[in-house]
């Protein structure tokens, strides 16, 4: 098992296909990171645009629906969380998404007033 984040808080942000959300949630629970925030987003990257037709007019859809997952970890190694998300979200096709890892300066839990890794 990898060392935890040396006492640091890490924010893991993943942009994935919406149909892979269930698998990613299961993978995160397996590595011990069940807390997450999910947002529906649109974006474009390497996934090709789709052309369609509506009422005789052709249109191009170049913003694809995605899901943004955010997870802050302290005791669980960020690398394990990234690997779990990457394996669960991978379909092998363009548009599978991206994962970003950022340092978090501090956290504050509103209900209890705990700070730092205790708040996570």
FENDADA-V38285 format. One record per backbone hydrogen bond with DSSP energy under -0.5 kcal/mol. CO is the residue of the C=O (numbers start at 1). NH is the residue of the N-H. If there is no record, write none. Layout:
# FENDADA-V38285
CO NH
CO NH
This chain:
# FENDADA-V38285
4 6
5 8
9 104
10 12
10 73
11 13
11 102
12 71
13 100
14 16
14 69
15 98
16 67
17 20
18 21
20 24
21 25
22 26
23 27
24 28
25 29
26 30
27 31
28 33
29 32
37 70
39 68
41 66
43 64
50 61
52 59
54 57
57 54
59 52
60 62
61 50
62 64
64 43
66 41
67 16
67 69
68 39
69 14
70 37
71 12
71 73
73 10
74 5
77 80
77 81
78 82
79 83
80 84
81 85
82 86
83 87
84 88
85 89
86 90
93 96
96 17
98 15
100 13
102 11
104 9
107 116
108 110
109 113
114 109
115 118
116 119
116 120
117 120
